[in-house]
């Protein structure tokens, strides 16, 4: 009589396997191996002890080994079939949680194995130590379902709700609406960016798609700073309709954050000519002005000229484009209207006449004659285009994310880390923008040496009159508080040589002074790290004789733009 009988077969036997001929998934483990191990435990009773001498002597178990394998035992191809244990599986789960993909995790694991002292080639072949790609792919699918949920649908929404507490503990603001779907992401760095004075001035908005399997739209909201541009929020929506945009923008407005420098709306939004996005911005923040990116305006005009249905001859297209550019870059309203009338009067094509007339109706949004120092020299949303490229290249590595939750995780980790590093390189004077700003200032200082101090008139507080270099009888009005000048460069809020001349002779900086001061780097360092205990002394310049920046009285935060 037996208590238990157990038969173990080789994992290369036919047990629960299709035949090698029917296998279509790769190399088959089925070698029709007959090797077995049979374990038997006999019942120990008075009757069995009388009939079985082994039981009488206390030997109740029988192990029968059939060691006739039909395959090799110590080759690389055999070792790869050895299954991995749970510990190794959890190790790869940690790799996946560190934003590694399947191939990257495999390579990283192999690099770790090769660094061990007792490393051998058999370790790379052994599936229990170095799993195959197919095994890791299966684990990745398990990890993805566990951490990210399904690609879409109710399961994905439920997983998103489960992770809200995790994001909250990390000080990440995550708000979403199910119908129409819209998801707001404001990371700690983005929250600090809302404290910048520039966030209440000008903001760039642009959208992209094709970043995940469901092709959700990702909208970036950015503000300029000394180191370039930083995101204020990222909004993910299902599509690019007015309703989707409005839902996402309302999430930002009602998230409880003191947005846009505490004012709740910026002075200016700069976008491309996406009408649904523009209408949603107007509906959400009616107090703000809206301007179009002049690059996208010119691009739209050029495409219209090249559209065959408009019947514009090829040799006339550059001429008509030049007429439009004359309107676009006009310095004054009077000149813009004159160039428009000239373009209309010289037009030979009714369709072009109608098109340019329709465009001129919205001239306040794109013509430079209707812009002022509030733009701070920003006439395009190139910062948005760069951010989209960074997101797709650096964050996603040009690979679509699994679902919206993956996009959320990447934003909170990879993108946050990218901007943190980039801002700290600027604060530590290791960013190309540091050199660009100093070269720009040095160049303007050389150009501004044409004027002497007694030629500059201090007309009022923060206001100066600077003579022209080419025509001494002509003068320019410099307003340091507004950060502008009446010249063609300074009128849009850019730093010009006339403002630089005031800085040289009166040691006063305007609000748009190039970001070379210790305060600029200190502000960026706090933005990057969130550490308000950083001392400004650490960011003093190495060499200060060329221009007395370190000793200059710094403009307070509440007076900077």
Protein Blocks (a to p, Z undefined) as FASTA:
>chain_A
ZZbdcddddfkbmehpacfklpcnbccfbloiabdcddddddddfklmmmmmklmnopab
ccdddfbdfbdfkbfklmmmpccdfklmmmmmmmmmnopafklmmmmmmmmmmmpmkbcf
klmmmmklmccfklmmmmmmmmmmmmnopfbdjklmmmmmmmmmmmmmnopacdddfbdc
ddddddfklmmmmmpmklmmbccddddehkbfnopacdddddddfklpadfbdcddedjd
fklmmmmmmmmmmnopagehhnopafbdcddfbfklmmmmmmmmmmbccdddfklmmmmm
mmmmmpmklopafklmmmmmmmmmmmmmpmbfklmmmmmmmmmmmpcbfklmmmmmmmmm
mmmmmpmklgcfknnopabfklmmmmmmmmmmmmnnopacfblmlmmmmmmmmmmmmmmm
mmmmmmnopafklmmmmmmmmmmmmmmmmpcfklpccfbghiacdddfklmmbccdddfk
nopafbfklmnopacfklmmmmmmnopacfkbccfbfklmmmmmmmmnopakbcfklmpc
fblklpcfklpccddfklpZZ
